[in-house]
Amino acid sequence: MRKRTLLALASLAVGLMVWPVIASAHEHDAKLPAGPIRDRHKLMEGIGAQAKKIGQALKARKPAAIPAPAEAISADAKKIPALFPQGSVNPKSRAKPEIWTNWDRFVSLANDMSTDAAALAGVAKAGGDSKAAADKLFGNCKSCHDEFRVPDKK
């Protein structure tokens, strides 16, 4: 009985810590216009959550936990170009106009992300150097953010 009570209290504590983050993300989503801008924001948030799982697995030295989030990133990265139709801009979006003026580079980085994430999943499954493969994937993410996303205002 005591274990169940402690487990319930621990679950409640985690829920209370996570809720403001979830509520904040949903609040931001609601401020974005419906359609591709909101859809791509949700997709990118999901990719970020999967990347966090990969980082945690690397830190914990649990390569078996890497393939699933890497495969999810690979699948989601393929959806990125379709969520950036010409003219889908909004002051609340952090997408830079360079996405559309340098479209081939943008699409190339999205494709590279998909390929790199799939490669990471394969490397992790084979027991290879997951850290190097993850660094390549995350470097690709950084390149795209540096070139095509307005920096976060802190």
Residue frames as a rotation matrix with the C-alpha (Angstrom) as fourth column:
MET 1
0.570 0.822 0.000 0.00
0.822 -0.570 0.000 0.00
0.000 0.000 -1.000 0.00
ARG 2
0.446 -0.469 -0.762 2.79
0.181 -0.786 0.591 2.39
-0.877 -0.402 -0.265 0.90
LYS 3
-0.625 -0.707 0.331 4.54
0.432 0.040 0.901 1.76
-0.650 0.706 0.281 -2.45
ARG 4
-0.145 0.653 0.743 1.35
0.966 -0.067 0.248 2.60
0.212 0.754 -0.622 -4.35
THR 5
0.781 0.423 -0.460 0.90
0.550 -0.815 0.184 5.80
-0.297 -0.397 -0.868 -2.36
LEU 6
0.028 -0.864 -0.502 4.50
0.092 -0.498 0.862 6.85
-0.995 -0.070 0.066 -3.02
LEU 7
-0.669 -0.234 0.705 4.14
0.673 0.212 0.709 5.98
-0.316 0.949 0.015 -6.69
ALA 8
0.310 0.872 0.379 0.94
0.934 -0.353 0.048 8.00
0.175 0.339 -0.924 -6.93
LEU 9
0.723 -0.096 -0.684 2.56
0.268 -0.873 0.407 10.98
-0.636 -0.478 -0.606 -5.20
ALA 10
-0.388 -0.920 -0.051 5.61
0.217 -0.145 0.965 10.77
-0.896 0.363 0.256 -7.48
SER 11
-0.433 0.310 0.847 3.36
0.901 0.143 0.409 10.63
0.006 0.940 -0.341 -10.54
LEU 12
0.684 0.722 -0.109 1.43
0.728 -0.684 0.044 13.65
-0.042 -0.110 -0.993 -9.33
ALA 13
0.361 -0.632 -0.685 4.65
0.142 -0.689 0.711 15.59
-0.921 -0.354 -0.159 -8.70
VAL 14
-0.681 -0.605 0.412 5.96
0.464 0.079 0.882 14.83
-0.567 0.792 0.227 -12.20
GLY 15
-0.057 0.767 0.639 2.61
0.984 -0.065 0.166 15.79
0.169 0.638 -0.751 -13.69
LEU 16
0.781 0.359 -0.511 2.60
0.504 -0.846 0.176 19.09
-0.369 -0.395 -0.841 -11.85
MET 17
-0.081 -0.889 -0.452 6.12
0.082 -0.457 0.885 19.86
-0.993 0.034 0.110 -13.08
VAL 18
-0.768 -0.250 0.590 5.36
0.543 0.234 0.806 18.96
-0.340 0.939 -0.044 -16.71
TRP 19
0.162 0.974 0.161 1.91
0.932 -0.098 -0.348 20.56
-0.323 0.206 -0.924 -16.95
PRO 20
0.442 0.031 -0.896 3.13
0.009 -0.999 -0.030 24.19
-0.897 0.005 -0.442 -17.25
VAL 21
-0.655 -0.726 -0.210 5.39
-0.260 -0.045 0.965 23.21
-0.710 0.686 -0.159 -20.15
ILE 22
-0.665 0.491 0.563 2.57
0.728 0.591 0.346 21.35
-0.163 0.640 -0.751 -21.91
ALA 23
0.380 0.864 -0.331 0.10
0.761 -0.496 -0.419 24.16
-0.526 -0.093 -0.845 -21.24
SER 24
0.067 -0.444 -0.893 2.57
-0.215 -0.881 0.422 26.74
-0.974 0.164 -0.155 -22.54
ALA 25
-0.897 -0.408 0.171 3.14
0.042 0.306 0.951 24.77
-0.440 0.860 -0.257 -25.75
HIS 26
-0.310 0.864 0.397 -0.61
0.946 0.323 0.035 24.42
-0.098 0.386 -0.917 -26.31
GLU 27
0.434 0.429 -0.793 -1.11
0.428 -0.872 -0.237 28.12
-0.793 -0.236 -0.562 -25.59
HIS 28
-0.419 -0.662 -0.621 1.54
-0.334 -0.523 0.784 29.00
-0.844 0.536 -0.002 -28.18
ASP 29
-0.841 0.159 0.516 -0.09
0.498 0.600 0.626 26.63
-0.210 0.784 -0.584 -30.69
ALA 30
0.130 0.990 -0.055 -3.42
0.914 -0.141 -0.380 28.41
-0.384 0.000 -0.923 -30.19
LYS 31
0.284 -0.084 -0.955 -1.80
-0.018 -0.996 0.083 31.74
-0.959 -0.006 -0.284 -31.07
LEU 32
-0.807 -0.581 -0.107 -0.61
-0.159 0.039 0.987 30.43
-0.569 0.813 -0.124 -34.41
PRO 33
-0.087 0.812 -0.577 -2.97
-0.967 -0.209 -0.149 30.46
-0.241 0.544 0.803 -37.38
ALA 34
0.397 0.322 0.860 -4.58
-0.155 0.947 -0.283 27.17
-0.905 -0.021 0.425 -38.30
GLY 35
0.973 -0.040 -0.226 -3.04
-0.217 0.162 -0.963 25.37
0.075 0.986 0.149 -41.23
PRO 36
0.590 -0.772 -0.239 0.58
0.402 0.536 -0.742 24.80
0.701 0.342 0.626 -42.21
ILE 37
-0.097 -0.667 0.739 2.09
-0.471 -0.624 -0.624 27.28
0.877 -0.408 -0.253 -39.74
ARG 38
0.289 0.270 0.919 0.49
-0.952 0.178 0.247 25.62
-0.096 -0.946 0.308 -36.71
ASP 39
0.991 0.122 -0.056 0.99
-0.129 0.978 -0.166 22.15
0.034 0.172 0.985 -38.22
ARG 40
0.377 -0.919 -0.117 4.70
0.173 0.194 -0.966 22.68
0.910 0.344 0.232 -38.78
HIS 41
-0.111 -0.373 0.921 5.12
-0.832 -0.472 -0.291 24.09
0.544 -0.799 -0.258 -35.28
LYS 42
0.638 0.421 0.645 3.55
-0.714 0.636 0.291 20.94
-0.288 -0.647 0.706 -33.84
LEU 43
0.915 -0.340 -0.218 5.70
0.152 0.790 -0.594 18.76
0.374 0.510 0.775 -36.08
MET 44
0.063 -0.957 0.284 8.89
-0.156 -0.291 -0.944 20.55
0.986 0.015 -0.168 -35.02
GLU 45
0.099 0.047 0.994 7.90
-0.985 -0.140 0.104 20.31
0.144 -0.989 0.033 -31.35
GLY 46
0.921 0.296 0.252 7.48
-0.326 0.942 0.086 16.58
-0.212 -0.161 0.964 -31.86
ILE 47
0.609 -0.780 -0.146 10.86
0.229 0.348 -0.909 16.28
0.760 0.520 0.390 -33.55
GLY 48
-0.098 -0.641 0.761 12.40
-0.634 -0.549 -0.544 18.19
0.767 -0.536 -0.353 -30.65
ALA 49
0.463 0.345 0.817 10.80
-0.866 0.373 0.333 15.80
-0.190 -0.861 0.471 -28.15
GLN 50
0.990 -0.134 -0.044 12.18
0.114 0.945 -0.306 12.81
0.083 0.298 0.951 -30.07
ALA 51
0.277 -0.941 0.193 15.64
-0.017 -0.206 -0.978 14.44
0.961 0.268 -0.073 -30.21
LYS 52
0.072 -0.188 0.979 15.49
-0.943 -0.334 0.005 14.89
0.326 -0.924 -0.201 -26.45
LYS 53
0.869 0.280 0.408 14.79
-0.402 0.880 0.252 11.16
-0.288 -0.383 0.878 -26.05
ILE 54
0.741 -0.662 -0.107 17.85
0.319 0.488 -0.812 10.41
0.590 0.568 0.573 -28.16
GLY 55
0.008 -0.755 0.655 19.99
-0.450 -0.588 -0.672 12.73
0.893 -0.289 -0.344 -26.05
GLN 56
0.343 0.197 0.918 18.74
-0.937 0.135 0.321 11.10
-0.061 -0.971 0.231 -22.86
ALA 57
0.996 0.032 0.078 19.42
-0.024 0.994 -0.105 7.63
-0.081 0.103 0.991 -24.24
LEU 58
0.421 -0.905 0.058 22.96
0.156 0.009 -0.988 8.64
0.893 0.425 0.145 -25.19
LYS 59
-0.044 -0.415 0.909 23.58
-0.786 -0.547 -0.288 10.13
0.617 -0.727 -0.302 -21.77
ALA 60
0.453 0.323 0.831 22.23
-0.814 0.529 0.238 7.01
-0.363 -0.784 0.503 -20.06
ARG 61
-0.632 -0.737 -0.239 24.23
-0.759 0.526 0.383 4.78
-0.157 0.424 -0.892 -22.45
LYS 62
-0.208 0.671 0.712 21.08
0.047 0.734 -0.678 3.00
-0.977 -0.107 -0.184 -23.59
PRO 63
-0.841 -0.219 -0.496 21.45
-0.438 -0.263 0.859 2.62
-0.319 0.940 0.125 -27.36
ALA 64
-0.776 0.603 0.184 18.40
0.631 0.738 0.239 0.33
0.008 0.302 -0.953 -27.52
ALA 65
0.057 0.820 -0.570 16.26
0.670 -0.455 -0.587 3.39
-0.740 -0.349 -0.575 -26.73
ILE 66
-0.518 -0.399 -0.757 17.55
-0.169 -0.820 0.547 5.30
-0.839 0.412 0.357 -29.77
PRO 67
-0.928 0.035 0.371 16.02
0.362 0.322 0.875 3.61
-0.089 0.946 -0.312 -32.85
ALA 68
-0.066 0.996 0.066 12.35
0.990 0.073 -0.121 4.41
-0.125 0.058 -0.990 -32.17
PRO 69
0.478 0.272 -0.835 12.77
0.285 -0.947 -0.146 8.20
-0.831 -0.168 -0.530 -31.74
ALA 70
-0.566 -0.729 -0.385 15.31
-0.205 -0.327 0.922 8.30
-0.798 0.601 0.036 -34.59
GLU 71
-0.767 0.357 0.534 12.86
0.639 0.501 0.584 6.51
-0.059 0.789 -0.612 -36.90
ALA 72
0.313 0.905 -0.289 10.10
0.858 -0.400 -0.323 8.94
-0.408 -0.147 -0.901 -35.84
ILE 73
0.103 -0.368 -0.924 12.37
-0.120 -0.927 0.356 11.89
-0.987 0.074 -0.139 -36.72
SER 74
-0.863 -0.469 0.185 13.20
0.089 0.221 0.971 10.29
-0.497 0.855 -0.149 -40.06
ALA 75
-0.350 0.825 0.444 9.51
0.937 0.307 0.167 9.94
0.001 0.475 -0.880 -40.92
ASP 76
0.506 0.595 -0.625 8.59
0.644 -0.742 -0.185 13.43
-0.573 -0.309 -0.759 -39.69
ALA 77
-0.304 -0.714 -0.631 11.47
0.006 -0.664 0.748 15.12
-0.953 0.224 0.206 -41.51
LYS 78
-0.795 0.054 0.604 9.98
0.591 0.290 0.753 13.93
-0.135 0.955 -0.263 -44.80
LYS 79
0.200 0.978 0.056 6.88
0.980 -0.200 -0.011 16.01
0.001 0.057 -0.998 -44.00
ILE 80
-0.172 -0.327 -0.929 8.73
0.566 -0.805 0.178 19.28
-0.806 -0.495 0.323 -43.46
PRO 81
-0.960 -0.278 0.034 8.79
0.199 -0.591 0.781 20.75
-0.197 0.757 0.623 -47.01
ALA 82
-0.431 0.869 0.243 5.04
0.644 0.107 0.758 20.28
0.632 0.483 -0.605 -47.48
LEU 83
0.330 0.573 -0.750 4.39
0.940 -0.271 0.207 22.36
-0.084 -0.774 -0.628 -44.36
PHE 84
-0.258 -0.476 -0.841 6.17
0.315 -0.864 0.392 25.40
-0.913 -0.164 0.373 -45.79
PRO 85
0.236 0.373 0.897 4.07
0.968 -0.007 -0.252 26.40
-0.088 0.928 -0.362 -48.81
GLN 86
-0.672 -0.485 0.560 5.03
0.606 -0.794 0.040 29.68
0.426 0.366 0.827 -50.47
GLY 87
-0.353 0.494 0.795 3.61
-0.232 -0.869 0.438 32.63
0.907 -0.030 0.421 -48.53
SER 88
0.561 0.565 -0.605 2.97
0.432 0.424 0.796 30.77
0.706 -0.708 -0.007 -45.27
VAL 89
-0.641 -0.762 0.086 4.35
0.405 -0.431 -0.806 33.52
0.652 -0.482 0.586 -43.09
ASN 90
0.644 0.765 -0.019 3.09
0.401 -0.316 0.860 35.05
0.652 -0.561 -0.510 -39.87
PRO 91
0.211 -0.594 0.776 4.66
-0.587 -0.712 -0.385 37.43
0.782 -0.374 -0.499 -37.34
LYS 92
0.537 0.045 0.842 4.34
-0.805 0.325 0.496 34.69
-0.251 -0.945 0.211 -34.69
SER 93
0.961 -0.261 0.093 6.23
0.277 0.901 -0.334 32.19
0.003 0.347 0.938 -36.82
ARG 94
0.433 -0.881 -0.190 10.00
-0.250 -0.320 0.914 31.96
-0.866 -0.348 -0.358 -36.55
ALA 95
0.356 -0.265 0.896 10.39
0.816 0.556 -0.160 30.89
-0.456 0.788 0.414 -40.18
LYS 96
-0.279 -0.548 -0.788 12.79
-0.024 -0.817 0.576 33.15
-0.960 0.180 0.215 -42.06
PRO 97
0.656 0.531 -0.536 11.98
-0.498 -0.229 -0.836 34.30
-0.567 0.816 0.115 -45.61
GLU 98
-0.292 -0.873 -0.391 15.20
-0.929 0.161 0.332 32.57
-0.227 0.461 -0.858 -46.70
ILE 99
-0.292 0.276 0.916 13.24
-0.009 0.957 -0.291 29.30
-0.956 -0.093 -0.277 -46.65
TRP 100
0.634 0.690 0.349 11.52
0.363 0.134 -0.922 30.33
-0.683 0.711 -0.165 -49.86
THR 101
0.753 -0.417 -0.508 14.42
-0.643 -0.631 -0.435 32.23
-0.139 0.654 -0.744 -51.44
ASN 102
-0.419 -0.889 -0.183 16.78
-0.897 0.437 -0.071 29.28
0.143 0.135 -0.981 -50.85
TRP 103
0.507 0.839 0.198 14.20
-0.855 0.518 -0.003 26.52
-0.104 -0.168 0.980 -51.20
ASP 104
0.564 -0.319 -0.762 16.58
-0.245 0.816 -0.523 23.86
0.789 0.482 0.382 -52.60
ARG 105
-0.575 -0.810 0.116 18.91
-0.300 0.077 -0.951 24.21
0.761 -0.582 -0.287 -49.60
PHE 106
-0.307 0.559 0.770 15.96
-0.946 -0.093 -0.310 24.04
-0.101 -0.824 0.557 -47.18
VAL 107
0.749 0.620 -0.235 14.60
-0.653 0.751 -0.100 20.87
0.114 0.228 0.967 -48.79
SER 108
0.180 -0.785 -0.593 18.09
-0.193 0.563 -0.804 19.39
0.965 0.259 -0.050 -48.88
LEU 109
-0.710 -0.447 0.544 18.50
-0.577 -0.073 -0.813 19.90
0.404 -0.891 -0.206 -45.14
ALA 110
0.168 0.843 0.511 15.10
-0.946 0.283 -0.156 18.32
-0.277 -0.457 0.845 -44.46
ASN 111
0.776 0.075 -0.626 16.08
-0.391 0.836 -0.385 15.33
0.494 0.544 0.678 -46.61
ASP 112
-0.266 -0.951 -0.159 19.44
-0.271 0.232 -0.934 15.11
0.925 -0.206 -0.320 -44.85
MET 113
-0.425 0.182 0.887 17.66
-0.905 -0.078 -0.418 15.10
-0.007 -0.980 0.197 -41.50
SER 114
0.677 0.734 0.058 15.53
-0.727 0.679 -0.104 12.16
-0.115 0.028 0.993 -42.59
THR 115
0.575 -0.540 -0.615 18.54
-0.145 0.673 -0.725 10.27
0.805 0.506 0.309 -43.93
ASP 116
-0.465 -0.820 0.334 20.71
-0.453 -0.104 -0.885 11.04
0.761 -0.563 -0.323 -40.88
ALA 117
-0.103 0.510 0.854 17.96
-0.980 0.093 -0.174 9.99
-0.168 -0.855 0.490 -38.47
ALA 118
0.881 0.396 -0.258 17.43
-0.452 0.867 -0.210 6.70
0.140 0.302 0.943 -40.32
ALA 119
0.186 -0.905 -0.382 21.19
-0.124 0.364 -0.923 6.12
0.975 0.219 -0.045 -40.28
LEU 120
-0.488 -0.318 0.813 21.28
-0.800 -0.210 -0.562 6.79
0.350 -0.924 -0.152 -36.53
ALA 121
0.488 0.732 0.475 18.54
-0.841 0.541 0.031 4.20
-0.234 -0.414 0.880 -35.98
GLY 122
0.840 -0.193 -0.507 20.54
-0.148 0.818 -0.556 1.67
0.522 0.542 0.659 -37.99
VAL 123
-0.192 -0.975 0.109 23.79
-0.311 -0.045 -0.949 2.42
0.931 -0.216 -0.295 -36.19
ALA 124
-0.267 0.155 0.951 22.10
-0.963 -0.082 -0.257 2.10
0.038 -0.985 0.171 -32.79
LYS 125
0.782 0.615 0.099 20.52
-0.613 0.788 -0.054 -1.21
-0.112 -0.018 0.994 -33.76
ALA 126
0.696 -0.579 -0.425 23.90
0.063 0.638 -0.767 -2.53
0.715 0.507 0.481 -34.97
GLY 127
0.784 -0.392 -0.481 25.71
0.564 0.128 0.816 -1.42
-0.258 -0.911 0.321 -31.81
GLY 128
0.078 -0.770 0.633 27.81
0.837 -0.293 -0.461 1.16
0.541 0.566 0.622 -33.66
ASP 129
-0.795 -0.492 -0.355 28.90
0.604 -0.699 -0.384 4.68
-0.059 -0.519 0.852 -32.72
SER 130
0.190 0.978 0.092 25.52
0.968 -0.202 0.151 6.20
0.166 0.060 -0.984 -31.91
LYS 131
0.259 -0.138 -0.956 27.13
0.497 -0.830 0.255 9.36
-0.828 -0.541 -0.146 -30.54
ALA 132
-0.773 -0.603 -0.199 28.82
0.114 -0.440 0.890 10.20
-0.624 0.665 0.409 -33.85
ALA 133
-0.647 0.604 0.466 25.63
0.683 0.186 0.707 9.45
0.340 0.775 -0.532 -35.81
ALA 134
0.377 0.793 -0.478 23.57
0.918 -0.389 0.079 11.56
-0.123 -0.468 -0.875 -33.40
ASP 135
-0.150 -0.516 -0.843 26.08
0.318 -0.833 0.453 14.40
-0.936 -0.200 0.289 -33.64
LYS 136
-0.944 -0.165 0.286 25.66
0.311 -0.158 0.937 14.35
-0.109 0.974 0.200 -37.43
LEU 137
-0.148 0.975 0.165 21.87
0.889 0.058 0.453 14.46
0.432 0.214 -0.876 -37.09
PHE 138
0.470 0.357 -0.808 21.91
0.770 -0.613 0.177 17.24
-0.432 -0.705 -0.563 -34.51
GLY 139
-0.558 -0.715 -0.421 24.44
0.309 -0.650 0.695 19.20
-0.770 0.258 0.583 -36.57
ASN 140
-0.743 0.394 0.541 21.98
0.577 -0.034 0.816 19.06
0.340 0.918 -0.203 -39.44
CYS 141
0.331 0.890 -0.313 19.22
0.930 -0.252 0.268 20.40
0.160 -0.380 -0.911 -37.17
LYS 142
0.134 -0.365 -0.921 21.50
0.540 -0.752 0.377 23.23
-0.831 -0.548 0.097 -36.05
SER 143
-0.860 -0.478 0.178 22.40
0.384 -0.377 0.843 24.16
-0.336 0.793 0.508 -39.63
CYS 144
-0.342 0.818 0.462 18.76
0.744 -0.065 0.665 24.41
0.574 0.571 -0.587 -40.59
HIS 145
0.524 0.532 -0.665 17.88
0.840 -0.453 0.299 26.45
-0.142 -0.715 -0.684 -37.50
ASP 146
-0.235 -0.712 -0.661 20.83
0.486 -0.676 0.555 28.79
-0.842 -0.191 0.505 -38.05
GLU 147
-0.950 -0.216 0.226 19.91
0.290 -0.333 0.897 29.40
-0.118 0.918 0.379 -41.68
PHE 148
-0.634 0.755 0.166 16.14
0.196 -0.051 0.979 29.30
0.748 0.654 -0.116 -41.64
ARG 149
0.324 0.757 -0.567 14.76
0.809 0.088 0.581 30.05
0.490 -0.647 -0.584 -38.16
VAL 150
0.266 -0.141 0.953 14.65
-0.301 -0.952 -0.057 33.36
0.916 -0.271 -0.296 -36.32
PRO 151
-0.701 -0.589 -0.402 16.59
0.194 0.385 -0.902 32.99
0.687 -0.710 -0.156 -33.04
ASP 152
0.221 0.749 -0.625 14.61
0.835 0.185 0.518 32.60
0.503 -0.637 -0.584 -29.84
LYS 153
-0.004 -0.147 0.989 14.13
-0.267 -0.953 -0.142 35.85
0.964 -0.265 -0.036 -27.93
LYS 154
-0.030 -0.084 -0.996 15.33
0.798 0.598 -0.074 35.30
0.602 -0.797 0.049 -24.39
